[in-house]
Amino acid sequence: MNKRKTARITGWALVVMAILAGFSLGYAFPEFNQTGNLESLTHLIQARQALYVSMLIGLFVIVLLDLLVTYTLYHYFEEVNKTVSFIAAIFRMLYTLFFGVAIYFLIGNAANHELSNLQIHQNFDLFETIWNWGLVIFGFHLILIGYLMMVQNAIYKLLVYLMFLAGASYVIVPFLKEGPTNLEIVAKVELILAFPMAIGELGFAIWLIVKGGKSIAKESDSN
């Protein structure tokens, strides 16, 4: 698989992951994880089972695409710096493992109809806690990808800076959540960082689809 094809596969996988994450984590999960409605969580999942299962399917597909992106990003950047590319792949693999373990607790809420509302709430908390610490690992992955983007020197500098910002944000925010910091302040920080983080990751995905590996492909065509 040539570099151009690798870039396009990676880019489209990242775009699909963003769409699925928007549905499963941005829309569906908050519909069930209602801290102000703890007495009816069991009923809520049973009443909206189709949405809950769709959320789980979306999360499962994200895990599969994460594994694919781990592989394709490594091969895309291995010519830039094989060692750093490999370490970045390890970080993403570890993050995917954390995410998969976190999803296990969401599956438990759907598979066991004898769980109490408190147990369901605890599973939601476990999902968020494990996933948040996984995001710290993911942040280091993005920082390394940002470094590889910078060394490659073919990607817009703004995207490189946004990737560094996204990586640093994923590392810092989970610590703020678990620490003594006021939750309202943390929420505001997350809101402020959300836009540049999303633009950095999606911008990189679009760049990969439109321009990634093009110069390499042209050189091989001329030879």
C-alpha angles and dihedrals in degrees: 000000000000124000095256092055091045090053093050094048090049093047095049091045090054092049093050090047090053091052093048091046090051090055102037100035103021099043115011102039095053088050089065103028095073109156091186092055103050095141095065105039093113092051092044093056092045093047094049099033094139091058092046093051090046088053091052092048090051091051092048091052089049089056091051092048090047089057090049092050090048088059099041096045090052091053093043094055101030091097089055095052119338095195096050091042090053093048090049089052091051091052092051091047090052091048090051089051091053090047092049092051090049091052089054089072091052090051088052090059091058099037099049112057092180094069117119123234089254092053091049090050090049090052090052089051092048090051092052094044096049092042092049092054089046088056089061088061090044089053091058088049091055092047090055091047088051089053091050090048090052094048092047087058093199099096125083110271091229090061090049092053092045090051090053089048092049092049093048091047093053089051097047105038098062089054090051090051093052095041132075093272116129109265092223090056090048090050091051091048090050091049092050093048096041096081099049090042092054093043091050095052097038092042090055090048092052091046090054091051095046105033111001113128093354097128090050090051092050092050092051091048092053092050 
